[in-house]
């Protein structure tokens, strides 16, 4: 991996979730690494990865794609 502004660490939960999502078949690992690197460099994410409504009629359910959720568990 390239040098980034923030250090990227993998928790056990992340490792388990990552393993599960890779088995789904629709996982683009190259795209995922690009997003993680952008976050680690404190760059603004493209609009397609921004927070959005999960249901068009409901304003209380905000979310993002599951792939992006893996990277946003900040403690």
ChimeraX commands (.cxc) that place a marker at each C-alpha (Angstrom):
marker #1 position 0.00,0.00,0.00 radius 0.5
marker #1 position 1.05,3.54,-0.58 radius 0.5
marker #1 position 1.83,6.04,2.15 radius 0.5
marker #1 position -1.32,7.76,3.40 radius 0.5
marker #1 position -2.16,10.62,5.74 radius 0.5
marker #1 position -3.88,8.26,8.22 radius 0.5
marker #1 position -2.83,4.78,9.26 radius 0.5
marker #1 position -5.18,2.02,8.11 radius 0.5
marker #1 position -5.73,-0.78,10.64 radius 0.5
marker #1 position -7.90,-3.85,10.30 radius 0.5
marker #1 position -10.04,-4.98,13.24 radius 0.5
marker #1 position -11.22,-8.55,13.61 radius 0.5
marker #1 position -14.78,-7.45,12.74 radius 0.5
marker #1 position -13.52,-5.80,9.57 radius 0.5
marker #1 position -11.63,-8.95,8.58 radius 0.5
marker #1 position -14.77,-11.08,9.04 radius 0.5
marker #1 position -16.99,-8.63,7.13 radius 0.5
marker #1 position -14.42,-8.29,4.35 radius 0.5
marker #1 position -14.19,-12.05,3.97 radius 0.5
marker #1 position -18.01,-12.32,3.73 radius 0.5
marker #1 position -18.38,-9.57,1.15 radius 0.5
marker #1 position -15.65,-11.08,-1.05 radius 0.5
marker #1 position -17.69,-14.30,-1.23 radius 0.5
marker #1 position -20.77,-12.49,-2.60 radius 0.5
marker #1 position -19.36,-12.25,-6.10 radius 0.5
marker #1 position -20.31,-8.64,-6.82 radius 0.5
marker #1 position -17.40,-7.16,-4.88 radius 0.5
marker #1 position -14.93,-4.96,-6.75 radius 0.5
marker #1 position -11.76,-5.10,-4.67 radius 0.5
marker #1 position -9.92,-2.53,-6.79 radius 0.5
marker #1 position -12.72,0.01,-6.29 radius 0.5
marker #1 position -12.81,-0.72,-2.55 radius 0.5
marker #1 position -9.06,-0.13,-2.17 radius 0.5
marker #1 position -9.41,3.13,-4.11 radius 0.5
marker #1 position -12.12,4.36,-1.71 radius 0.5
marker #1 position -10.18,3.33,1.39 radius 0.5
marker #1 position -7.08,5.10,0.09 radius 0.5
marker #1 position -9.10,8.25,-0.62 radius 0.5
marker #1 position -10.47,8.20,2.93 radius 0.5
marker #1 position -7.03,7.59,4.41 radius 0.5
marker #1 position -5.70,10.59,2.50 radius 0.5
marker #1 position -8.59,12.76,3.75 radius 0.5
marker #1 position -9.86,13.34,0.19 radius 0.5
marker #1 position -13.46,14.13,-0.71 radius 0.5
marker #1 position -15.30,11.08,-1.99 radius 0.5
marker #1 position -17.08,11.16,-5.37 radius 0.5
marker #1 position -20.85,11.68,-5.21 radius 0.5
marker #1 position -21.63,8.01,-5.85 radius 0.5
marker #1 position -20.11,7.13,-2.44 radius 0.5
marker #1 position -21.74,9.96,-0.46 radius 0.5
marker #1 position -24.42,9.40,2.18 radius 0.5
marker #1 position -27.86,8.98,0.60 radius 0.5
marker #1 position -31.45,8.00,1.37 radius 0.5
marker #1 position -32.03,4.27,1.42 radius 0.5
marker #1 position -35.73,4.66,0.67 radius 0.5
marker #1 position -36.91,7.60,-1.45 radius 0.5
marker #1 position -40.03,8.21,0.68 radius 0.5
marker #1 position -38.31,8.07,4.07 radius 0.5
marker #1 position -35.99,10.75,5.41 radius 0.5
marker #1 position -34.99,8.88,8.56 radius 0.5
marker #1 position -33.04,6.08,6.89 radius 0.5
marker #1 position -29.75,7.51,5.75 radius 0.5
marker #1 position -27.09,5.15,4.57 radius 0.5
marker #1 position -24.45,4.26,2.10 radius 0.5
marker #1 position -23.53,1.17,0.13 radius 0.5
marker #1 position -22.37,-1.78,2.23 radius 0.5
marker #1 position -18.92,-1.58,0.63 radius 0.5
marker #1 position -18.53,1.95,1.94 radius 0.5
marker #1 position -19.90,1.03,5.38 radius 0.5
marker #1 position -16.94,-1.27,5.94 radius 0.5
marker #1 position -14.62,1.71,5.80 radius 0.5
marker #1 position -16.61,4.07,8.04 radius 0.5
marker #1 position -16.35,2.28,11.40 radius 0.5
marker #1 position -14.32,5.00,13.12 radius 0.5
marker #1 position -13.95,4.83,16.89 radius 0.5
marker link #1:1,2 radius 0.2
marker link #1:2,3 radius 0.2
marker link #1:3,4 radius 0.2
marker link #1:4,5 radius 0.2
marker link #1:5,6 radius 0.2
marker link #1:6,7 radius 0.2
marker link #1:7,8 radius 0.2
marker link #1:8,9 radius 0.2
marker link #1:9,10 radius 0.2
marker link #1:10,11 radius 0.2
marker link #1:11,12 radius 0.2
marker link #1:12,13 radius 0.2
marker link #1:13,14 radius 0.2
marker link #1:14,15 radius 0.2
marker link #1:15,16 radius 0.2
marker link #1:16,17 radius 0.2
marker link #1:17,18 radius 0.2
marker link #1:18,19 radius 0.2
marker link #1:19,20 radius 0.2
marker link #1:20,21 radius 0.2
marker link #1:21,22 radius 0.2
marker link #1:22,23 radius 0.2
marker link #1:23,24 radius 0.2
marker link #1:24,25 radius 0.2
marker link #1:25,26 radius 0.2
marker link #1:26,27 radius 0.2
marker link #1:27,28 radius 0.2
marker link #1:28,29 radius 0.2
marker link #1:29,30 radius 0.2
marker link #1:30,31 radius 0.2
marker link #1:31,32 radius 0.2
marker link #1:32,33 radius 0.2
marker link #1:33,34 radius 0.2
marker link #1:34,35 radius 0.2
marker link #1:35,36 radius 0.2
marker link #1:36,37 radius 0.2
marker link #1:37,38 radius 0.2
marker link #1:38,39 radius 0.2
marker link #1:39,40 radius 0.2
marker link #1:40,41 radius 0.2
marker link #1:41,42 radius 0.2
marker link #1:42,43 radius 0.2
marker link #1:43,44 radius 0.2
marker link #1:44,45 radius 0.2
marker link #1:45,46 radius 0.2
marker link #1:46,47 radius 0.2
marker link #1:47,48 radius 0.2
marker link #1:48,49 radius 0.2
marker link #1:49,50 radius 0.2
marker link #1:50,51 radius 0.2
marker link #1:51,52 radius 0.2
marker link #1:52,53 radius 0.2
marker link #1:53,54 radius 0.2
marker link #1:54,55 radius 0.2
marker link #1:55,56 radius 0.2
marker link #1:56,57 radius 0.2
marker link #1:57,58 radius 0.2
marker link #1:58,59 radius 0.2
marker link #1:59,60 radius 0.2
marker link #1:60,61 radius 0.2
marker link #1:61,62 radius 0.2
marker link #1:62,63 radius 0.2
marker link #1:63,64 radius 0.2
marker link #1:64,65 radius 0.2
marker link #1:65,66 radius 0.2
marker link #1:66,67 radius 0.2
marker link #1:67,68 radius 0.2
marker link #1:68,69 radius 0.2
marker link #1:69,70 radius 0.2
marker link #1:70,71 radius 0.2
marker link #1:71,72 radius 0.2
marker link #1:72,73 radius 0.2
marker link #1:73,74 radius 0.2
marker link #1:74,75 radius 0.2
view
